[in-house]
Amino acid sequence: QVQLVESGGGLVQSGGSLRLSCAASGRIRNAYAMAWFRQTPGKEREFVAVINIFGGTTYGESVKDRFTVSRDDAKNSAYLQMTDLKPEDTAVYYCAAGSPSFRARDYSAWGQGTQVTVSS
C-alpha cells in the first residue's frame, strides 16, 4: 500500500529547530491521516502529533506549543516543524499513515525513522 520515507533529522543544540519531512507514495496515499511518533531505547513508541485528511491536528502533551505538524497533499508529504528543542526530545522519529489515532498499533504503514539528537 502506502510507502513512507522520513528525512530531516540531525544534531541540534538545545533551543534549536529542525524540520522533518515524510514523503508518502502509493495508491490512495492522500486518504490517510499522517502521524509522527518517537522512540528512545528502553521506552515504548511515543505519540507526537497527527494530522487528519481535513487538516485537523492533535499533539502529545510533551511537544504541544513547540512542534507543528502539516501536510502538502500536492507533494504527498507531511512535515513536523520542531522548535525550542530540548534534550528530552532526542529520539528516533517515525512517520506513520492510517486512521487518525494516538496509538501506534492503529497505523498500518511506517517509515524507517530518522534520528533527532538534541545536545544540552
Summary of the structure (lengths in Angstrom):
residues: 120
radius of gyration: 13.2
end to end distance: 40.1
largest distance: 42.4
contacts: 363
relative contact order: 0.32
helix: 10%
strand: 52%
